[in-house]
Amino acid sequence: MPRCYGVGMKRIWGGVAVILGALALAGCTAAETSTDNMQSWLYLQDSNAESTPDLIGYANGVTGGSEARPTSNGVVTYDDPVNIDTMTFDCKGPDTMDLEVEIVDVSSTTVHTLEDLACNTDPVVLDVPTPDPVVSIRISGVSTDPGAWAVVAEHP
C-alpha cells in the first residue's frame, strides 16, 4: 500500500514492510514502539488522511537509525502545481522528533528544519510557508529512537 498520495500526484514510496522489519531489528520492544503498534498507528493515519476532505498530499515513515539519520523519506510529486494551505505533522514513539521538509515550488526550493516536535500528543500545524504553487515535497523524520510520523497537506 503506498504511503504517499494525493490528488493529481505521482506515488513514490519505499517498502514499508522492510522499514517495519528494520524497526523490529532495532530493538523495539516497548509497547509504545512495538512494530505492531507502529503499523497500527500508520494504518490509522492512512485512514484519517483518506477521510480528510481537503487532502492534497500525505506522506509517512518511520525512524530509528543510528546517528539520528532518517530511515525513510516521504516524497510527494504533483503532476500540476498545487497550492497548500496547511501541513499537519503527527508522530508516535519518541518524546520528540525532528523533521526536514523540502518544498519545491514553481520558483524555488526551500528546506525547513523543524526541531523537537512533540510526539504522542495532538497533531501540530507546521510553520512551512508555501506562497507559490508546489511541485513536490520531500519529508524526512529524524530520530535515533524508533518511531513513526505522518504529514497531511491540505488546501480547502
C-alpha positions in Angstrom: 0.0 0.0 0.0 1.6 3.3 -1.0 2.1 5.8 1.9 2.4 8.9 -0.2 -0.5 10.1 -2.2 -2.8 12.9 -3.1 -4.9 14.4 -5.8 -3.1 14.7 -9.1 0.3 13.4 -8.0 2.7 10.5 -8.7 3.0 7.9 -6.0 6.5 7.3 -4.6 7.3 5.1 -1.6 9.8 2.6 -0.4 8.8 -0.7 1.1 7.1 -0.2 4.4 7.4 -3.8 5.3 11.2 -3.6 5.1 11.2 -0.5 7.2 9.0 -2.0 9.8 11.2 -5.1 9.8 14.2 -2.9 10.4 12.2 -1.2 13.2 11.8 -4.7 14.8 15.5 -5.4 14.4 16.3 -2.0 16.1 15.1 -3.4 19.4 11.5 -2.0 19.6 10.3 -4.0 22.5 8.4 -1.4 24.5 4.6 -1.4 24.0 4.7 2.3 22.8 7.1 1.5 19.9 6.4 -2.1 19.0 6.3 -3.0 15.3 2.6 -3.9 15.6 1.8 -0.6 17.4 3.7 1.4 14.8 2.0 -0.4 11.9 -1.5 0.1 13.5 -0.7 3.7 14.1 0.4 4.2 10.5 -2.8 2.5 9.2 -4.8 4.8 11.4 -3.0 7.8 9.9 -3.7 6.4 6.4 -7.4 6.1 7.2 -7.5 9.6 8.7 -5.8 11.1 5.7 -8.2 9.3 3.3 -11.1 10.8 5.1 -9.7 14.4 5.0 -12.0 16.3 2.7 -9.3 18.9 1.6 -6.4 16.4 1.3 -3.9 17.2 -1.5 -1.0 15.2 -0.1 0.1 12.7 2.5 3.3 11.0 3.5 4.6 9.0 6.4 7.6 7.0 7.5 9.5 5.5 10.4 12.6 6.5 12.3 15.1 4.7 14.4 18.6 4.7 12.9 22.0 5.4 14.4 23.4 8.9 14.3 19.9 10.4 14.0 19.6 9.5 10.4 16.2 9.3 8.9 15.3 5.7 7.9 12.7 6.9 5.3 11.7 9.9 3.2 8.2 10.6 2.1 8.2 12.2 -1.4 5.1 13.7 -3.0 5.3 14.9 -6.6 2.4 16.7 -8.2 1.5 16.4 -12.0 0.4 20.0 -11.8 1.5 22.6 -9.2 -0.9 22.9 -6.2 -1.5 25.4 -3.5 -1.0 24.2 0.0 -2.7 26.0 2.9 -1.7 23.8 5.9 0.6 20.9 6.6 0.0 18.9 9.8 2.5 16.7 11.5 1.9 13.8 13.9 4.4 11.3 15.4 4.4 8.3 17.7 7.2 6.7 19.7 9.9 9.1 20.9 9.2 12.1 23.1 10.2 14.4 20.2 11.2 14.1 16.6 13.0 16.4 14.1 11.5 17.0 10.7 13.1 18.2 7.5 10.7 19.5 4.8 12.0 20.3 1.4 9.4 22.2 -0.7 9.9 22.7 -4.5 7.6 25.3 -5.8 7.3 26.9 -9.2 10.1 29.4 -8.5 12.4 27.9 -5.8 13.4 25.2 -3.5 13.3 25.8 0.3 14.3 23.4 3.1 12.8 23.8 6.5 14.3 22.1 9.5 11.9 21.8 12.5 13.4 20.5 15.7 12.0 18.9 18.8 8.4 18.4 17.6 6.4 16.7 20.3 5.2 13.2 19.7 2.4 11.2 21.3 0.3 14.3 21.5 -2.1 16.2 19.3 -1.0 16.8 15.7 1.0 20.0 15.1 0.4 22.5 12.2 3.8 23.1 10.6 5.2 26.5 10.1 6.3 26.0 6.5 5.1 28.8 4.2 4.2 27.8 0.7 3.2 31.1 -1.1 3.7 29.7 -4.6 2.2 26.6 -6.1 4.1 23.5 -5.0 5.6 21.0 -7.4 7.0 18.5 -4.9 7.5 17.9 -1.2 10.2 15.7 0.5 9.8 15.0 4.2 12.2 13.2 6.5 11.5 12.3 10.1 14.7 12.2 12.1 15.2 10.4 15.4 17.6 7.9 16.8 14.7 6.3 18.7 12.2 4.1 17.0 9.1 6.0 15.9 6.7 6.8 13.1 5.5 10.1 11.6 2.8 11.3 9.2 2.2 14.6 7.4 -1.0 15.7 5.8 -1.2 18.6 3.3 -4.5 20.4 2.7 -6.0 23.1 0.5 -9.7 23.9 1.1 
